[in-house]
């Protein structure tokens, strides 16, 4: 009996240990673009502020980053980061949560006029999305993008503004079905740059056929690494790699979604994610597509 208890204890301990880290390569971040970096100032503690995130990216040889905040626009922060870290292309965006009025065209119109013009991505609602609130079983106000299988008029107006200003339409935390509705409307209205925000993560949880449809509509599919130091990281990376093979690397983007306190710093964690994807069998050429060429196309960066 004692031996059985010891054996079970060993198994349980192993299951909670951080995953072994694949070796990173010095050149993996050279020219890389991370479209999903969280930073201070924010309403929760972050591991870096926007200027520090930019310095770390520049030191790693990266080409560009996008600073994201769930509750306030980051175009102004991108302007300051570019002044502080010349040579790195820093972009911001706006996340259409309740703090900016939800599906609010006026907020987008303001963002594009912020000094420098570095506001580039419009995320549909994330933490305030109806899909997120229902998934989390919360009882609070939310932002709705559709009703009865059709997009709301204010959602269509937002997509039209994205097309008018040649911005990036990012799906945020809406449901997989709603995400496809947004992409179809985006294509109809002439949006040239679209991305499905961390498609396989909760609460989106897109299935491969849905990701394939999104790619056919002209969208990139985003896969975010977060931390590679958790016990579930190898299984998560394996799922991502399998989906990428089925969707095609030409339609996929890798990013970090880092900046949370306690997780690896964004640039460091991004390098670890790239190394893990290589270990999962993704080729160097496909990794370059998903971390350099494709995000450059999404952001409209020219060589």
N, C-alpha and C positions, 0 to 999 in steps of 0.2 A: 504493500500500500504506500509506504514511504517513497519507494522508487517511482511509483506512478505519479505521486504528487510532484516530485522533483522534475519528472519529465514534462508534465503539463506546465509547470512553472517556467521551464526553459523555453517551451514553445511560445507561451504567452509573452515572455520577455522579448523573444526574437521578433514577434509580430509588432511590437511597439518601438523597435529600434529604428533610428533613421536609416534610410536606404544608403547603400554604398554609392559613392559619387563617381561617375565616369570621369576620366581625365579631360579637363578642358584644354583647348589649344589656343595659343597666344593670338592667332590670327582670326579666330572665329568672330570677334566683334569689330574687326577692321571694316569700316564701311557699313556696318549694320544699322538698322533703324528699328527702334522700339516704339510702337504706336500706343503703348498702354502703360504709362508710368504714373503712379500716385505719389504725391508729395505734400509737404506743408507749404503754406498755411492751409489748414483743414479743420474740420470739427472733431476729428479724432487724431490721436497721435500717430505721426508717420516717422519712418526711419530717416528720411532726408527731407530737406526743403527743395523747392524747385531749382534753386541755384546750385545746391550741392549735387542734385541729380544730374544737372547739366555738366558740372565739372567732372564727375565720375565717368560720364559717357564720353566726354572729350578725351580724358586720360586713357580710356580703353580703346580709343581709335574709332569710335562710332561716328556715323554720319549725321544722325538725327534722332530726336525723341519727340514724343507727344506727351505733354503733361495733362493729366486728367483729374478732374474733381467732380464728385457726384452732385455738388450743390451750388457751385458758382463757376462762372466762365474763367478760362485760364489763358485767354489771348494776351492779357496784360502781363501775366507772369512770364509768358513766352518771350515777350518783348524785352523784359528785364533780363531774362536768362541769356538771351542773345548778346546783350550789351556786356554782361559779365563774362560770358564764355564765347568769345568770337571764334568763328570757324566751325561751330556746331550749329546745325539747323534745328531750332526748337519751335515747336508748334503747340497750339492750345486748341480748345474747343469749348463746346457748351453741352451740358447734359440736361435734357428737358424734364427735370424733376419739378416738384411743387415750388421750390425756392425761386425758380425763374419763371413761374407761371405755367408750367406744363407745356402743352403744345402751343407755343407762343412765338409767332412770327416776329413780333417786335423785338424779342430778346435776340433772335438771330440777326436781325437787321442792325442792332446795336453792335453785336460782336464783330461783324465784318468791318465796322468803322473804327475799331480800337486801334490805337497807334501801332504801326508796323504791318497790320493786316495778316497777323500770324494765326488767327483763329481759323482752323481748318476743318475740324470734325464736329458734326452734330450727332450726338448720341440720343436716340430715343430714351424715354425714361428708364432709369435703372432701379434704384432702391424704392422709388415711388411708383414704379410701373404696376398696373393692375395685376399682371401675371406674377410679379414678385411678391406683392402684398398677399395675394391669395395663396401662393406657394408657401409663404411663411406663416400662414394662418393668423394673420394680424387683423385687427379691427381698427382701421384708420383710413383717412382719405388717400386716394391714389389717383394716378394719371391714366386715363383711358385713351387708347388709340383707335379702338374699333368697337362696334356694337352690332350684334346679329350677323357676323360674318362680313361686314363691310367697314372700311375705314371711315372715321369721322371726318367731317368737312375741315375741321381745324388741323387734323393730321395731314390731309391732302394739301392744305395751304402751307404747312411746314415743309413738306416735300417739294412743293413748287419753289419755295424760297431757297432750299438747298440747291435745286437745279439752276435757279437764276444767278446765284453767286458761285456756282461751280465748287460747292463744298462736298465733303464726304458725308454720306448717309450711313450711320452706324446703327444697328438694330437695338442696342441696349439690352434690357432684360425682358422685353416683350416675349410672348410665347413663340414657339417655332412657327406655328401657322400664321400668326400676326406678322412675324418677320418676313415670311414669304409674300404676304399681302403688301407690305411696305416696299419690298424689292420690285414687285410687279408694277406698282404705281410709280416707283422711282424710274424704272425703265421707260414707262409710258410717258412720263413728264420730262425725260431727257437728263436725268441724273447720271453723271459719267463715272462717279466714284462711290462704290458701296461696299460695306463689309458687314458680315454677320458677327456680332460681338461674342467672343468665347462661346462658340456654337454648341459645344458638347457639355458645357458646365451648367449646373443648376442656376436659375430655374428654366433655362432655355431647353437644354437637352434635345437638340436636333438629332434626328436619325440620319443615317448616311444618304438615303434617297432624297431627303429634304435638303441636305447640304449639296447634293448633286444638282438639284433643281436651282438652288440659289446660285451655284456656279454658272449654270446655263443662262441665268438672268443677268450675268455679268458681275456678280458680287465675289469678293474674296471671303474666304472662311477663316476666321481667326481662331488660333489655338494658343492658349496662354499657359505658361509654365508654372507660375507661382513658385512655391518652394519645391526643390528636388530633394529636400532633406527629410521628408516625411516617409513613413512606412508604405503609404499607398502610391508613392510616386512612380515606381516601375510599372505597376499595372495601369496607371493613368497614362503614362507615356506610350505604353503598348497600344492602348485604345486609340490614342491620337495617331500613332504611326499607321495603324490599320486603316483608319478613316482617310488619312492623307493619301494613301496608296489608291483608295477607291475613288476619291474625289479628283486627285491629280494635284501635284505640287504647284502647278502653274496657277491654280486658283486658291492657294492657301497662304496664310501669313502666320508666322510665329511671333509672339510678343511675351513680355514678362508678366504683366499685371502685378508688379511688385511696388514696394514702398511702404508696406504694412510693418508696423513695429514687430520685431521678433523674427521676421523673415529675412532672407538674404537681401543685401542692397540690390537695387534694380539691375545695374550693369553686371554685377557678379552673378546674380541669379539667372540673368538672361544667358550668360555664357554656359552656366551649368545645364540649362534647359537644352541648348543647342547640342552640348556634348551628350546628353541623355538621348536625344533624338537620333544622333549618329549611332549610339550603341544599340538603339532599337532598329537599326537597319536603313535609316534614311541617308541617302548619298550626300556627299559634299556639294554636288551641283544643285540638288534639290534644296539643301539647307540654304545655299546662297540665294536661290530664287525666293525663298520664303522669308528671309531676314534682310535682304538687300533690294533685289529687283522689284518684287511685288509691293512691299510697302512704299517704295519710291513712286511706283505707278499710282497707288492709292492716293498718296498725298500730292501728286502732281509735281514731284521733284524731277527736274531734268538733269541729265548728266552734263 
